[in-house]
Amino acid sequence: MSLLADGVTILCVLAGLVFFAAGTVGLLRFPDTASRLHALTKADHLGLGLVVLGLLPQMDSLAGILRLLAFWALVLLASAATGPMIARLLRRQGGIT
């Protein structure tokens, strides 16, 4: 069972890292701020979700599992709130058309 859990962890964490790398490439390559924000938030949401999913089988207790899920939920809420705020601020300053 430990070998299966380790395999799931490795696959999910590597997949999460691929999404983080894709978000970074989108941040560097996309032309405008709106598309950069979109690429970054979507890749971060999925990337962090896969990393958390990969780490869940490695947790020893229910408290650790709940802590990881709470961390992921807080990051989702924070980025869902700050992404539109950044876009609105840049639109007011003339950065987004």
NORDA-V483422 format. One record per helix or strand. SS is the DSSP state (2 for helix, 1 for strand). FROM is the first residue (numbers start at 1). TO is the last residue. If there is no record, write none. Layout:
SS,FROM,TO / SS,FROM,TO
//
This chain:
2,2,29 / 2,33,56 / 2,62,93
//
